[in-house]
Amino acid sequence: MGSNGKTERIKKRDKLSVFALYIGMAAIIIVFTLLCRLKGINYLSWTNITNIIVQSSIIGVMAIGASCVILTGGIDLSSGSMLAFDGMVCALLTVRYGVPLPVAMLLTVLTGCLLGMLAGIGISYGKLPAFIMTLGVMQIAQGGALALNGGQPVSGLPGELNQFAKTTILGIPAFVYCLLLLYAVMVFVMRKTKFGRHVYSLGGNAQAARLSGINVKRVEITVYTLAGLFSAIAALMLIARLAYASPTSGDGYEMDAIASCVIGGIALSGGQGKLGNTLIGALILTILKNGLQMLDVSSYYQQIITGIVIVGAVLMDKAEERRAE
């Protein structure tokens, strides 16, 4: 009876969290719409809505990998640097070496997976804290991205990439369909497969997971490999949108991915939260940043406001955890 009661409380808490996310997003949109109107700006123009959707798609893809990592109780600080490195790899393969675009994209994805796997091996077999290992991989990827082309961006990418970024289906950017497909697949994996249950078990209690026979090392390596995979996919989306690759293009993206998870209700302690809500978190974060830019708020204050929102989301999550207990 007690167990059933706790389960019901958790379900109720999850429903309230999702409701609060939608209410918060609606409130932010209303506030920015009114403030922009005072300045004579049409915040809800289709051009701006499309811009928000595309920006949140890239962050949302990265947040999938970050969610998987955080649900195990880990953290990944390297995803932004991997994004930049992967983007440079794809650009150089196509522009400098004339590699066909599909082959270059495949090699880019494999590169991201290998970098993520490197982090996972260091954490699982090297017993290094996730913070330290991913910080090291971040430095490797940052340096590698700069070294690949002497710190210079690469332009002249195949036109198919940029054309895809501009493609719309029924008026909706193609990026959105890619994002929704990836989320659908990963939500199914996390809810319906043994791997998903193992991820939550590891985040809930690592020692109990080991004792129950879960191959903890395999799960850790897999989630960091997935983080590398989604960073590579996000890199392809970003260079397609920009039509060039820059060694610094990933700066701050790892924080945006983590923030999307936190806002979406993924507990930093691991084992709690729904991956699907991360998409809402990414959208809220993008709407917030976009609105501040539209109002011409200084980038310094944008960082301060974003930080306050993230801290507030964590505090609310902790308060809900205490009430649930």
N, C-alpha and C positions, 0 to 999 in steps of 0.2 A: 504493500500500500504506500509506504514511504517512498519507494523507488518510483512508483507510478505518479505520485504527487510531485516529485522533483522533475520528472520528465514533462509533466504538464506545465510546470512553472517555466521550464526552459523554452517550451514551445510558445507559451504566452509571451515570454520575454523577446523571442525572435520576431514574433509578429509585431510587437510594439516597436522594436528597433527598426524594422522595415517601414512601418507607418511613420515613424519619426524622421527617417531618411527622406521620404517623399514630401512630408510637410516642410522639412528644412530646405529641400531643393526648391519647392514652390515659393517659399518665403524669400529666398535669395533672389529668385527670378523677378518676383514682384518688386522688391526693393530696388534692384538695378534698373528695372523698366521705368520706375517712377523717377529715379535720380537721373537717368539718361534723358528722360523726356524734359526735365528741367533745363538740361543743356542743349536741347534741340536734337538729340540723337535718338534714332530708332533702334532700340536695343533688340527688339524682336524681329528685325528684318531677316528675310530668308538667307541672305548672305552671311549674316552673323551667326544665325542658327547652324548653318552648314559648317562654318568655321569651328564652332564649339564641338559639333559632332565629330569632325575629323580630328581635332586635337585630342578629344577624350578617347578616341579610338586607339590612338598610339599609346597613350598612357594606360588605357584599359588593358591592352594586350600585355604590356609589361607587368601590370598588376596581377595578371593570372599567375605568372611564375612567382611573383613575390608572395601571393596568398598561399601557394603550396608550401613555400619555405617557412613562412610564419606559422602556418598551422602545425608544423612539426616542432615549433618552439625555436626555430632558427631565425636568422636575419641575413639579408643579402645586400651588401653595399656596393657590389660590383656591376650591377645590371646596367647602369647608365654608361659606364666606361666600356662595357662589352657592346652596348648599342653603337657607340662611336667607332669602336674597332671593327665590328662586323660591317658597318656601313662603308668604311674605308676599304675593307677587303673586297666587297662586292664591286665598288666603284673602280678600283684598280684592276681587278680581273677583267672587267668589261672594257674599260677605256684604254688601259695600257697594254694589256696582253690579248685583247680581242677574244676573250672567252665568251661563248654564247650565253645570253642572259639566263636561260633556265639552268644551265650548268653552274654559272656563277652564283645564282640564288641558292642552289642546293649546297654548294661549297660554303656559302655564308652561313647557312643554317647549321651545317656540320661544325663549322668553326665555333659558333655560339654554344652548341652542345658540348664540345670538347672543353671550352673554357669553364662552363658550368660544372662539368664532370670533374675537372681539376679541383674546383672548390669543394665539391662533395667528397672527393677522395681525401683531401687534406683534413676535412672535418671528421669523417668517419674513421679512417685508418690512422691519420696523423694525430687524432685527438686534439686538434687545434680548436679554440673557440670560433664559432661562426663569424663573429665580429672581426677577429684578427685575420682569419683565412680569406674572407671576402674582401677585406681591406687590402690584403696583399694582391689578390687577383685584380682588384680595381686599379692598383698602381701598375701592374703588368699591362693591363689593357689600355690604360691611359698612355703609358709610354709607347706601347706598340702602335697605337693610333697615330701618335705624333711622328713616330719614326718611319712609318710606312711611306710617307710622302713629304718628309722634311717639315712637318707641321703645317703644310699647305692643304687647302681643300681640293677636291677633285670634281671637275665639272665635265660636261659633255657626255653624260650618261645616256644610255639608250632611251629613245623617245617613248618606247612602250611603257617604261616605268612611270614617267610623268603622266602619260595618257591614262594609265590605270587609276592614278590618284585623282584625276579629273572626271573619271567615269561615274555616271549616276544611273541608277536603275529605278524607274518610277519616281524620279526626282530625289532619290536618296543616294548619297555617296556609296560607292562600292566598298569603301573601307568599313562601313557599318555592317554590311553582310559578312565580311570576313571576321569582324569582331564577334558578332552574334554566333557565327558558326563555331568559332574557337571556344566561346563561353559555353555553348550548348554541349560540346564534346566534353569539356573539362568538368562541368557541373555533373554530367552523367557519370564520369569517371570517379569523382569524389563522393557521389551519393550511392552509386550502385555497384562499385567494384571492390574487390578485396584490397587493392592498393589504396583506395580512398579511405577505407576503414582503418588501414594501418597508419596512414598519415595522421588521422585524428587520434588514434591510440598513442602514437609516439608523442604527439604534442600534449596529450592529456597526462600521461605518466610514462616516461621513457623506461624506467626500471620495470614497471608492470608489463610494458610492451615486450621487453626482452624475455621476461619470465614466461610470457604466454607463447613464445616461439616465433615472434615476428623478427625477421631479418632486418634489424635496425640499420645496419650499414647500407644495405641495398636500398632501403627507403630513402635514407639521407642522400645518397649519391643520385638517386632518381629525381628527387625534387629539385636539387641544384642543377641537374642536367636540364630539367624542364624550364627552370628559370633562364638558363642560357639559351634554350630553344626560343622562348617567347621574346627574349631580348633581341635575338637575331631577326625574328619576324617583324618586331617593331622597328628595327633598323631598316629593313627593306621598305616598310611603309613610310618611314621618315625621309629617306633619300628619294623615294618616289614623289613625295609631296614637295620637297625642296628643289628637286632636279639637280642636286649636287650632294657630295658627302664632305663633312667637315670633321676633323679629329677632335673637336670640342663640342660637337652637336649633342652629345649625351649628358652634358653637365646638368646636374639637378634632376634628371629623370628618375634616378633610383629613389630619391626622396619623394618624388611625386607618386611613384608606384607604392612605396610603403605607406604614404599618407592616404592614398586611395583605399588601401586595405584597412587602415585604422578607422577612417571615416565610415567605411562600409561595415564595421563591426567585427573585424577579425581581431581576436584577442592576441596581443603581443606575447602573452605567456604561452600561447599555443593551444591547440585542441578545441577551440571554440570559434564559431562564426561560419558563415556560408559564403562560398566563393562567389556566387551570383550577386551578392550585395556589393562586392567590390566594384562591379560595373557602375552601380549607383554612386559609390564613393568617388570614382574617377570622374563621373559626370559633374558631381557637385564641386569637386576641386577645380575642374576646368571652367565651369560657369563662374566660380568665384574669381579666378584669375582673369578671365575674359572681361568680366564686369569692371574690375578694378582698372584694367587697361583702357577700356572704353571711357572711363571717367578720368583718364589721364593721371591716375594716382602714381606717385613715385615708386619705382621698383623696390626701394628700401622699405617703404611702408607696406607694399604688397607682401613681402617676405614676413614682415611682422604680423600682419593680419592672418596670413596663411598659417603661421606658427601657432597663433592663438586658437584658430579653429581646430588644428590638429590636437593640441593639448586639451581643449575642451571636449573633443570627441573621446579621447582616452579617459578623461575624468568621468564622463557620462557612462562609458562602458564599465569602468571599475565600480561605479555606484550601482549599476544594474546587476553586476556580479554579486555584490554584497547583499542586495535585496533578494536575489534568487537563492542565496544560501540560507 
